[in-house]
Amino acid sequence: MKQLPPGQVETLKFPLVGEKEPPADLTTEQWQLDIDGAVKTPLSLNYQQFMALPQKEIKTDIHCVTSWSLLGQTFSGIPLADLLERVVPQNDAEFVRFVAYSDRNHDTSLPLDFARENCWLVHSINGQPLTPNHGYPLRLLTLKKYFYKSLKWLRRIELIREDRLGYWEINSAYHNEADPWQEQRFDLSQLSSKEEVSAFKEADDYQRYRKQVLLGANLSNWQPRSKNMQGVLLKSCRFRNAKLADVDFRQANLTLGKFWGADLRETNFSGADLEGADFSGADLRNATMQKVALSSTRFFRETKAGKRIEANVEGLRLSNYQGLLEDQEAFLREKGVVE
């Protein structure tokens, strides 16, 4: 019998999450991996040298923090342990930091002992090269963690003496431990305080919240004073029965938001990140969702009593979406929203 971590939904797709566009000029000819920091023999490998090393395979499951799981995937590459034997970590090395080829220097870190046992450097999945959007030429694969600990477009492995929080841990308050079986999605110490939530509710302008994340806020039954909420960062917030009709949520990050019963008529979500959001029971009549990220987004849910709670999607304008899981896509097809 298949087992899923709490809050996860199985998919047969490989949704595109995280950084979605690879560096424009990244080719295997230009690519190089550097392994340095607290090591005795630093190492640099070009792609030919990396591929000339003994390649191995591992079969594992993927669990994304946005709540999808892809089971039983076979990856090809090299265990991190094989390279650590070559560089020889110094005695005081305690952590490993992984850095990507990306404009924002996307990075993550793990305890050295854990990484030695659970990290792989992979280039292929199920016998096919990873696509550039999924991390080709080389990505990190970290077992037993949410997938944000599996960095795309790997360029550097740095052994360090003290831990450093990575990009997602700093900018999205993702949990540094990232254990899906413990459902460690967010660092709860970074939840927005009651005072911060109250200030947000009373605000007339949301400019500051385009840079400052509001995390885990209870916005149930709330009605904003301004409908201009473009680009706001409202992550893992509760919008139950909120009055959000005709609000402009373009380019907003609303990941893992619960919109149960919310009034979202005519609301514009174009360009928004809606990964893991739950619109069960919401009124989405004539709302707009163009160029949206929808991995693990839900438009209906089944209760424990077997009742199905659906969003009203009459007139919903949905196009150019990414990541919608199979059961939700079937629901929207049944309603005539997608073909």
C-alpha positions as CSV (number, residue, x, y, z in Angstrom):
1,M,0.0,0.0,0.0
2,K,1.3,3.5,-0.9
3,Q,2.1,5.8,1.9
4,L,2.1,9.6,1.6
5,P,3.3,12.1,4.1
6,P,0.5,14.1,5.8
7,G,-1.1,16.7,3.6
8,Q,0.3,15.3,0.3
9,V,-1.6,14.3,-2.9
10,E,-0.2,11.8,-5.4
11,T,0.3,12.8,-9.0
12,L,1.7,11.1,-12.0
13,K,3.0,14.4,-13.4
14,F,6.3,16.1,-12.6
15,P,5.0,19.6,-11.9
16,L,7.3,22.6,-12.5
17,V,8.0,24.4,-9.2
18,G,10.5,26.8,-7.7
19,E,12.7,28.7,-10.2
20,K,11.1,27.9,-13.5
21,E,13.5,29.4,-16.1
22,P,17.1,28.1,-16.3
23,P,19.9,30.6,-16.9
24,A,19.7,31.5,-20.6
25,D,23.4,30.7,-21.4
26,L,23.8,27.5,-19.3
27,T,25.2,24.8,-21.6
28,T,27.1,21.6,-20.9
29,E,30.2,23.3,-22.5
30,Q,29.9,26.2,-20.1
31,W,28.9,24.3,-17.0
32,Q,31.3,23.6,-14.2
33,L,31.0,22.2,-10.7
34,D,33.2,23.4,-7.9
35,I,33.6,21.6,-4.6
36,D,35.4,23.7,-2.0
37,G,35.3,25.4,1.4
38,A,36.3,23.3,4.4
39,V,37.9,20.5,2.3
40,K,41.5,19.3,2.0
41,T,41.5,18.9,-1.8
42,P,39.1,21.3,-3.6
43,L,37.8,19.9,-6.9
44,S,36.4,21.3,-10.1
45,L,34.7,19.2,-12.8
46,N,33.5,20.1,-16.2
47,Y,30.5,18.2,-17.6
48,Q,32.6,15.6,-19.5
49,Q,34.7,14.9,-16.4
50,F,31.5,14.5,-14.3
51,M,29.9,12.1,-16.7
52,A,33.1,10.1,-16.9
53,L,32.7,9.2,-13.3
54,P,30.9,5.9,-12.4
55,Q,27.2,6.7,-12.7
56,K,24.6,5.0,-10.5
57,E,20.8,4.9,-10.1
58,I,18.4,5.4,-7.2
59,K,14.7,5.0,-7.0
60,T,12.9,7.4,-4.7
61,D,9.8,9.5,-4.1
62,I,9.5,13.3,-4.4
63,H,7.4,15.3,-2.0
64,C,6.9,19.0,-2.8
65,V,6.1,21.5,-0.1
66,T,3.2,22.7,-2.2
67,S,1.6,19.2,-1.3
68,W,2.1,17.0,-4.4
69,S,4.0,13.7,-4.3
70,L,5.5,11.8,-7.3
71,L,6.3,8.3,-6.3
72,G,8.8,5.7,-7.5
73,Q,11.1,7.8,-9.8
74,T,14.5,6.5,-10.9
75,F,17.3,9.1,-11.1
76,S,20.7,8.7,-12.6
77,G,23.8,10.4,-11.3
78,I,26.4,10.2,-8.5
79,P,26.0,10.0,-4.8
80,L,27.4,13.0,-3.0
81,A,29.4,10.6,-0.8
82,D,31.5,9.5,-3.8
83,L,32.7,13.1,-4.4
84,L,33.2,13.8,-0.7
85,E,35.7,10.9,-0.6
86,R,37.7,12.7,-3.2
87,V,37.7,16.2,-1.6
88,V,38.1,14.9,2.0
89,P,36.1,17.2,4.4
90,Q,38.1,18.9,7.1
91,N,37.4,17.7,10.6
92,D,35.5,20.9,11.5
93,A,33.2,20.8,8.5
94,E,29.6,20.5,9.8
95,F,27.4,21.5,6.9
96,V,27.2,21.5,3.2
97,R,25.9,24.4,1.2
98,F,24.7,24.0,-2.4
99,V,24.6,27.0,-4.8
100,A,22.8,27.2,-8.2
101,Y,23.5,28.9,-11.5
102,S,20.8,31.5,-11.1
103,D,20.5,35.3,-11.0
104,R,19.6,35.3,-7.3
105,N,22.2,32.7,-6.3
106,H,19.6,30.3,-5.1
107,D,21.1,28.0,-2.5
108,T,20.3,25.6,0.3
109,S,22.2,23.8,3.1
110,L,22.1,20.5,5.0
111,P,24.1,18.9,7.8
112,L,27.1,17.1,6.4
113,D,26.4,13.7,7.9
114,F,22.8,13.8,6.5
115,A,24.0,15.0,3.1
116,R,26.6,12.3,2.8
117,E,23.9,9.6,3.3
118,N,21.0,11.2,1.4
119,C,22.2,13.6,-1.4
120,W,22.7,12.7,-5.0
121,L,23.8,14.8,-8.0
122,V,21.5,13.8,-10.8
123,H,21.1,14.5,-14.6
124,S,18.4,12.1,-15.7
125,I,15.0,10.8,-14.6
126,N,13.5,7.4,-15.7
127,G,16.2,7.0,-18.3
128,Q,15.7,10.5,-19.9
129,P,17.8,13.7,-19.3
130,L,16.2,16.2,-17.0
131,T,14.7,19.1,-18.9
132,P,16.4,22.5,-18.4
133,N,13.4,23.7,-16.4
134,H,13.8,20.7,-14.1
135,G,17.5,21.4,-13.5
136,Y,19.6,20.1,-16.4
137,P,22.5,19.8,-16.7
138,L,22.8,18.8,-13.0
139,R,20.6,19.2,-10.0
140,L,20.7,18.1,-6.4
141,L,18.4,15.3,-5.2
142,T,17.9,15.2,-1.5
143,L,16.1,12.2,0.0
144,K,13.7,12.4,2.9
145,K,13.2,16.2,2.6
146,Y,10.7,18.4,0.8
147,F,11.8,19.1,-2.7
148,Y,13.0,22.6,-2.1
149,K,16.1,21.0,-0.6
150,S,16.8,19.6,-4.1
151,L,18.5,22.5,-5.8
152,K,18.4,23.0,-9.6
153,W,21.3,23.9,-11.9
154,L,24.0,23.0,-9.4
155,R,27.3,24.9,-9.7
156,R,29.0,24.8,-6.3
157,I,29.2,22.6,-3.3
158,E,30.7,24.4,-0.3
159,L,31.5,22.7,3.0
160,I,31.0,25.1,5.9
161,R,31.5,25.1,9.6
162,E,28.3,26.9,10.6
163,D,24.9,26.5,8.9
164,R,23.5,29.2,6.6
165,L,19.8,29.4,5.7
166,G,19.1,29.0,2.0
167,Y,17.1,31.1,-0.4
168,W,13.7,29.6,0.3
169,E,14.2,29.4,4.0
170,I,15.0,33.1,4.1
171,N,12.5,34.4,1.6
172,S,9.6,32.0,2.1
173,A,10.1,31.0,5.7
174,Y,10.3,27.4,4.7
175,H,11.5,25.1,7.5
176,N,15.2,24.4,7.5
177,E,14.6,20.7,8.5
178,A,12.0,20.2,5.7
179,D,10.9,16.7,6.9
180,P,7.7,15.9,5.0
181,W,6.7,13.1,7.5
182,Q,6.7,15.8,10.3
183,E,5.0,18.2,7.9
184,Q,7.7,20.8,8.4
185,R,6.7,23.2,5.7
186,F,7.2,26.5,7.4
187,D,9.3,27.8,10.2
188,L,6.6,28.5,12.7
189,S,8.8,31.0,14.6
190,Q,8.4,33.3,11.5
191,L,4.6,33.3,11.6
192,S,3.2,36.8,11.4
193,S,2.2,38.2,14.8
194,K,-1.3,39.3,15.8
195,E,-0.1,42.9,15.6
196,E,1.3,42.4,12.1
197,V,-1.9,40.8,10.9
198,S,-4.0,43.5,12.5
199,A,-1.9,46.2,10.8
200,F,-2.3,44.4,7.5
201,K,-6.1,44.2,7.9
202,E,-6.4,47.9,8.6
203,A,-4.0,49.0,5.8
204,D,-5.2,51.3,3.0
205,D,-2.2,50.4,0.8
206,Y,-0.4,47.1,0.4
207,Q,2.9,48.4,-1.1
208,R,5.0,47.1,1.8
209,Y,3.5,43.6,1.4
210,R,5.0,43.2,-2.0
211,K,8.4,42.7,-0.3
212,Q,7.3,41.7,3.2
213,V,5.7,38.3,3.6
214,L,2.6,37.8,5.6
215,L,2.8,34.2,6.8
216,G,0.0,32.1,8.3
217,A,-2.4,35.0,8.8
218,N,-6.0,34.4,9.7
219,L,-7.9,36.6,7.2
220,S,-11.3,34.9,7.5
221,N,-14.3,37.1,6.8
222,W,-11.9,40.0,5.9
223,Q,-12.7,42.6,3.4
224,P,-9.7,44.7,2.1
225,R,-9.9,48.5,2.1
226,S,-8.3,48.6,-1.3
227,K,-8.8,46.2,-4.2
228,N,-5.3,46.8,-5.5
229,M,-3.4,43.8,-4.1
230,Q,-1.0,43.3,-7.0
231,G,2.2,41.4,-6.1
232,V,1.4,40.9,-2.4
233,L,3.1,38.0,-0.6
234,L,0.4,36.3,1.5
235,K,1.6,32.7,2.1
236,S,-0.3,29.9,3.9
237,C,-3.0,32.4,4.9
238,R,-6.6,31.6,5.7
239,F,-9.2,33.5,3.7
240,R,-12.3,31.6,4.7
241,N,-15.4,33.5,3.7
242,A,-13.3,36.6,2.9
243,K,-14.9,39.2,0.7
244,L,-12.5,39.5,-2.1
245,A,-14.7,40.1,-5.1
246,D,-13.1,42.1,-7.9
247,V,-9.7,42.2,-6.1
248,D,-6.6,42.6,-8.3
249,F,-4.3,39.8,-7.2
250,R,-2.1,39.9,-10.3
251,Q,1.4,38.6,-9.7
252,A,0.6,37.9,-6.1
253,N,2.1,34.9,-4.2
254,L,-0.8,33.1,-2.5
255,T,0.8,29.7,-2.0
256,L,-1.0,27.3,0.3
257,G,-3.8,29.8,1.0
258,K,-7.2,28.4,2.1
259,F,-10.0,30.3,0.3
260,W,-12.9,28.1,1.6
261,G,-16.1,29.9,0.9
262,A,-14.4,33.1,-0.1
263,D,-16.2,35.5,-2.5
264,L,-13.8,35.8,-5.5
265,R,-16.2,36.9,-8.2
266,E,-14.4,38.8,-11.0
267,T,-11.1,38.6,-9.0
268,N,-8.0,38.7,-11.2
269,F,-5.3,36.2,-10.4
270,S,-3.3,36.6,-13.6
271,G,0.4,35.8,-13.1
272,A,-0.2,34.7,-9.5
273,D,1.5,31.8,-7.7
274,L,-1.4,29.7,-6.5
275,E,0.5,26.5,-5.7
276,G,-1.1,24.5,-3.0
277,A,-4.0,27.0,-2.7
278,D,-7.5,25.5,-1.8
279,F,-10.5,27.1,-3.4
280,S,-13.0,24.5,-2.2
281,G,-16.4,26.1,-1.7
282,A,-15.2,29.5,-3.1
283,D,-17.2,31.6,-5.5
284,L,-14.9,32.0,-8.5
285,R,-17.5,33.1,-11.0
286,N,-16.0,35.1,-13.8
287,A,-12.6,35.2,-12.1
288,T,-9.5,35.3,-14.3
289,M,-6.5,33.0,-14.0
290,Q,-4.0,33.5,-16.8
291,K,-0.4,32.4,-16.6
292,V,-0.8,31.0,-13.1
293,A,1.1,28.3,-11.2
294,L,-1.4,25.7,-10.0
295,S,0.6,22.7,-8.8
296,S,-1.5,21.1,-6.0
297,T,-4.2,23.8,-6.3
298,R,-7.6,22.5,-5.3
299,F,-11.0,23.5,-6.7
300,F,-12.8,20.8,-4.7
301,R,-12.1,18.6,-1.7
302,E,-13.7,15.5,-0.2
303,T,-14.5,15.6,3.5
304,K,-14.0,12.6,5.8
305,A,-17.8,12.1,5.7
306,G,-17.6,11.7,1.9
307,K,-19.1,15.0,1.0
308,R,-17.6,16.8,-1.9
309,I,-17.2,20.6,-1.5
310,E,-16.7,22.4,-4.9
311,A,-15.8,25.9,-6.0
312,N,-18.3,27.7,-8.2
313,V,-16.2,28.0,-11.4
314,E,-18.9,29.3,-13.8
315,G,-17.3,31.7,-16.2
316,L,-13.8,31.2,-14.7
317,R,-11.3,32.3,-17.4
318,L,-8.3,29.9,-17.0
319,S,-5.4,29.8,-19.5
320,N,-1.7,29.2,-19.7
321,Y,-1.6,27.4,-16.4
322,Q,1.1,25.1,-15.0
323,G,1.0,22.1,-12.7
324,L,-2.7,21.4,-12.3
325,L,-3.0,17.8,-10.9
326,E,-5.1,15.1,-12.6
327,D,-8.2,15.1,-10.4
328,Q,-8.5,18.8,-10.4
329,E,-8.0,19.1,-14.1
330,A,-10.7,16.5,-14.6
331,F,-13.1,18.5,-12.4
332,L,-12.5,21.7,-14.4
333,R,-12.9,19.8,-17.7
334,E,-16.2,18.5,-16.4
335,K,-17.3,22.1,-15.7
336,G,-16.2,23.2,-19.1
337,V,-13.4,25.5,-17.8
338,V,-10.7,23.5,-19.6
339,E,-10.9,21.4,-22.7
